[in-house]
Amino acid sequence: MDFKNISYLQNGTVRQRQAYTTLKELNLFEDLSIYKPLLTGTIPIGIDLPESDLDIICHVSNHQAFAGLVTRLYENYAGYSLKQSVHTGMETTVACFRTDSFEVEIFAQNIPTDRQHAYQHMLIEHNILLKKGNDFKAEIIRLKASGMKTEPAFARLLGLPDDPYQALLDYWPPLD
């Protein structure tokens, strides 16, 4: 599966098709193209819940310029917020807003998008789901619906120790 091109969403679940339409209406991938945006999270791999958001990651070296662009593009959407902080030792910018159909979170760090943890987790989770099948997938969704986050749900079902986020990265080499 080529997760670097969102066209796959057009032939997916109802929610994936809605995500595709929303992202195209926002023109997000075109407007932020210099930041190599990627859609990550649960929607691309079909383990989303009705309240799941669209998680977009970007590769940003100039956070001030990025913040200015994102604010200009999305500040008029409901619930718009922008936060700049240090996350896992790196300067990070996070913008959030709401469309009619989705919450959108844009997460930016100075790491190539295909090397960011969110993308790596998604690739690993996708490969695990392919290997483990529909019963495993249904149990992940059930755990998520009960309030568990995605990576801890995978770690629990796989019996992974300690930090579920790192354990998942160590579990299976990601495939691009």
Number of C-alpha atoms within 10 A of each C-alpha: 11 8 18 16 12 17 12 15 20 15 10 17 14 11 20 20 16 16 23 19 15 18 19 13 9 14 13 16 18 13 13 16 13 11 20 17 26 22 25 23 23 19 22 23 22 16 20 20 14 10 10 15 20 24 21 23 27 26 24 24 15 11 17 12 11 18 19 11 14 19 16 10 15 19 16 11 14 13 12 16 14 16 11 15 11 10 10 7 7 12 16 18 22 19 20 22 18 17 14 8 15 18 17 19 20 19 21 27 22 17 15 15 25 19 13 16 16 19 23 21 23 23 25 20 25 21 17 17 20 13 10 11 10 11 10 17 20 13 15 24 21 15 18 19 14 9 10 14 13 21 20 20 19 25 19 13 12 13 11 17 11 10 11 19 17 15 17 21 18 12 15 15 13 17 10 13
